Amino acid sequence: MYDLIIVGAGPAGITASIYAARKRMNFLVITKDLGGQTILSAKVENYTGYQFIPGTELVDKFREHLEQFKIELKEGERVTLVKKDKDILKIETEKGKYETKTAVVASGRIPRKLGVEGEDEFKNRGVTYCATCDAPLFADMEVAVIGGGKAALDAVLQLIKIARKVYLMDIAPQLRADPIMVEKTKKSEKVTIYNNTKVDKIYGDKFVRGMRISRQGKSEDLAVGGIFIEIGSLPATDFVPEVAKNEIGEIIVNCRCETNIPGLFAAGDVTNVPAKQIIVACGEGAKASLSAFEYLSKKK
Ligand SMILES: Cc1cc2nc3c(=O)[nH]c(=O)nc-3n(C[C@H](O)[C@H](O)[C@H](O)COP(=O)(O)OP(=O)(O)OC[C@H]3O[C@@H](n4cnc5c(N)ncnc54)[C@H](O)[C@@H]3O)c2cc1C
């Protein structure tokens, strides 16, 4: 029986872990990976203390900090269920079952799917959701990025250094990112922007060979060897069916990171707290562990 189980080790879960360790709580961290979405950010320029740091390096710093403490960490393990049973929280994963008095859900967000034919079939065979991870695989190739927000433009700006040609497919009439990013994208000779364009189908053989798009009422085929889907993300909450969520599936918390289930706290991008940013997630993670500690102190 643990005092606390933290689900997820992105910025929120890592910070929650550091605070729990400093409070000497008997706790466990279960996570699919260490770093979460921060790994996907090519450049972090808004984390206090660092004017500029690649996401992967910031995650190395987070890991170093975490490793100062003797933390029980189950990395590479996916939580499949969190439910309250009397006064105990029961947590199931693909590998085991755990019991705890409190839990912090810090599971962040997962990429939104496009939902077209061929997307699942060619996932990891040309279709990817992470430019930072996969861009180097597409050296000197023609690729497409789907989306028109910050994540899409982030992907384009990474790809122009590697790919031969980048098509940016956006369903909206205008790009929606920082003006500096939009300007850099438009300036690049390697980039062709297709506004008001819908992807209808992805096809190929062993790997992606192209996609069917429609624009201005016409359907056409575009040959590409890689497709980067960058159309936002959804909160990762499928394993907490009983907790109260808002209309877009985010876990509802108050300013103490408490959910509607006593003893269950949530932090970071998975919650309804605005500003999905690393620094905000860290702050929320800190609060969640402190709230769990206070909850246990009051129970004793
Ligand atoms: C491309 C991109 C660029 C970005 N750039 C910036 C930037 O420059 N500056 C900035 O401040 N923010 C940026 N962000 C946003 C920032 O990365 C997030 O706000 C932040 O990572 C949220 O932290 P989190 O801990 O709440 O969630 P996440 O980072 O999403 O971490 C969630 C963790 O939970 C784990 N998890 C999920 N489900 C389960 C499960 N069922 N079982 C076990 N573990 C699970 C995941 O493996 C992960 O470790 C960017 C995001 C993206 C996608």
Ligand as a Chemical Component Dictionary entry (heavy atoms), coordinates in Angstrom:
data_LIG
# 
_chem_comp.id                   LIG 
_chem_comp.type                 NON-POLYMER 
_chem_comp.pdbx_formal_charge   0 
_chem_comp.three_letter_code    LIG 
# 
loop_
_chem_comp_atom.comp_id 
_chem_comp_atom.atom_id 
_chem_comp_atom.alt_atom_id 
_chem_comp_atom.type_symbol 
_chem_comp_atom.charge 
_chem_comp_atom.model_Cartn_x 
_chem_comp_atom.model_Cartn_y 
_chem_comp_atom.model_Cartn_z 
_chem_comp_atom.pdbx_ordinal 
LIG C1  C1  C 0 5.512  20.029 -30.389 1  
LIG C2  C2  C 0 5.323  20.656 -29.019 2  
LIG C3  C3  C 0 6.073  21.754 -28.662 3  
LIG C4  C4  C 0 5.918  22.348 -27.405 4  
LIG N1  N1  N 0 6.689  23.424 -27.079 5  
LIG C5  C5  C 0 6.593  23.972 -25.850 6  
LIG C6  C6  C 0 7.424  25.081 -25.483 7  
LIG O1  O1  O 0 8.260  25.546 -26.270 8  
LIG N2  N2  N 0 7.268  25.588 -24.229 9  
LIG C7  C7  C 0 6.346  25.110 -23.333 10 
LIG O2  O2  O 0 6.280  25.606 -22.201 11 
LIG N3  N3  N 0 5.537  24.078 -23.660 12 
LIG C8  C8  C 0 5.630  23.494 -24.894 13 
LIG N4  N4  N 0 4.812  22.456 -25.226 14 
LIG C9  C9  C 0 3.798  21.999 -24.249 15 
LIG C10 C10 C 0 4.427  21.166 -23.130 16 
LIG O3  O3  O 0 5.234  20.150 -23.698 17 
LIG C11 C11 C 0 3.334  20.577 -22.245 18 
LIG O4  O4  O 0 2.549  21.624 -21.718 19 
LIG C12 C12 C 0 3.909  19.787 -21.069 20 
LIG O5  O5  O 0 4.770  18.763 -21.515 21 
LIG C13 C13 C 0 2.787  19.160 -20.228 22 
LIG O6  O6  O 0 3.326  18.391 -19.221 23 
LIG P1  P1  P 0 2.495  17.216 -18.509 24 
LIG O7  O7  O 0 3.428  16.588 -17.546 25 
LIG O8  O8  O 0 1.209  17.747 -18.015 26 
LIG O9  O9  O 0 2.098  16.190 -19.658 27 
LIG P2  P2  P 0 2.986  15.360 -20.778 28 
LIG O10 O10 O 0 4.197  16.146 -21.064 29 
LIG O11 O11 O 0 2.013  15.059 -21.810 30 
LIG O12 O12 O 0 3.402  14.067 -19.961 31 
LIG C14 C14 C 0 2.484  13.040 -19.689 32 
LIG C15 C15 C 0 3.197  11.806 -19.170 33 
LIG O13 O13 O 0 2.212  10.823 -18.833 34 
LIG C16 C16 C 0 2.554  9.576  -19.407 35 
LIG N5  N5  N 0 1.305  8.819  -19.632 36 
LIG C17 C17 C 0 0.247  9.160  -20.397 37 
LIG N6  N6  N 0 -0.721 8.228  -20.321 38 
LIG C18 C18 C 0 -0.251 7.272  -19.479 39 
LIG C19 C19 C 0 -0.768 6.035  -18.998 40 
LIG N7  N7  N 0 -1.979 5.583  -19.356 41 
LIG N8  N8  N 0 0.009  5.297  -18.167 42 
LIG C20 C20 C 0 1.243  5.721  -17.786 43 
LIG N9  N9  N 0 1.787  6.879  -18.210 44 
LIG C21 C21 C 0 1.045  7.644  -19.039 45 
LIG C22 C22 C 0 3.307  9.944  -20.679 46 
LIG O14 O14 O 0 4.114  8.876  -21.100 47 
LIG C23 C23 C 0 4.115  11.152 -20.183 48 
LIG O15 O15 O 0 5.285  10.726 -19.519 49 
LIG C24 C24 C 0 4.960  21.827 -26.476 50 
LIG C25 C25 C 0 4.196  20.712 -26.844 51 
LIG C26 C26 C 0 4.360  20.127 -28.093 52 
LIG C27 C27 C 0 3.523  18.932 -28.459 53 
# 
loop_
_chem_comp_bond.comp_id 
_chem_comp_bond.atom_id_1 
_chem_comp_bond.atom_id_2 
_chem_comp_bond.value_order 
_chem_comp_bond.pdbx_ordinal 
LIG C1  C2  SING 1  
LIG C2  C3  SING 2  
LIG C2  C26 DOUB 3  
LIG C3  C4  DOUB 4  
LIG C4  N1  SING 5  
LIG C4  C24 SING 6  
LIG N1  C5  DOUB 7  
LIG C5  C6  SING 8  
LIG C5  C8  SING 9  
LIG C6  O1  DOUB 10 
LIG C6  N2  SING 11 
LIG N2  C7  SING 12 
LIG C7  O2  DOUB 13 
LIG C7  N3  SING 14 
LIG N3  C8  DOUB 15 
LIG C8  N4  SING 16 
LIG N4  C9  SING 17 
LIG N4  C24 SING 18 
LIG C9  C10 SING 19 
LIG C10 O3  SING 20 
LIG C10 C11 SING 21 
LIG C11 O4  SING 22 
LIG C11 C12 SING 23 
LIG C12 O5  SING 24 
LIG C12 C13 SING 25 
LIG C13 O6  SING 26 
LIG O6  P1  SING 27 
LIG P1  O7  DOUB 28 
LIG P1  O8  SING 29 
LIG P1  O9  SING 30 
LIG O9  P2  SING 31 
LIG P2  O10 DOUB 32 
LIG P2  O11 SING 33 
LIG P2  O12 SING 34 
LIG O12 C14 SING 35 
LIG C14 C15 SING 36 
LIG C15 O13 SING 37 
LIG C15 C23 SING 38 
LIG O13 C16 SING 39 
LIG C16 N5  SING 40 
LIG C16 C22 SING 41 
LIG N5  C17 SING 42 
LIG N5  C21 SING 43 
LIG C17 N6  DOUB 44 
LIG N6  C18 SING 45 
LIG C18 C19 SING 46 
LIG C18 C21 DOUB 47 
LIG C19 N7  SING 48 
LIG C19 N8  DOUB 49 
LIG N8  C20 SING 50 
LIG C20 N9  DOUB 51 
LIG N9  C21 SING 52 
LIG C22 O14 SING 53 
LIG C22 C23 SING 54 
LIG C23 O15 SING 55 
LIG C24 C25 DOUB 56 
LIG C25 C26 SING 57 
LIG C26 C27 SING 58 
# 
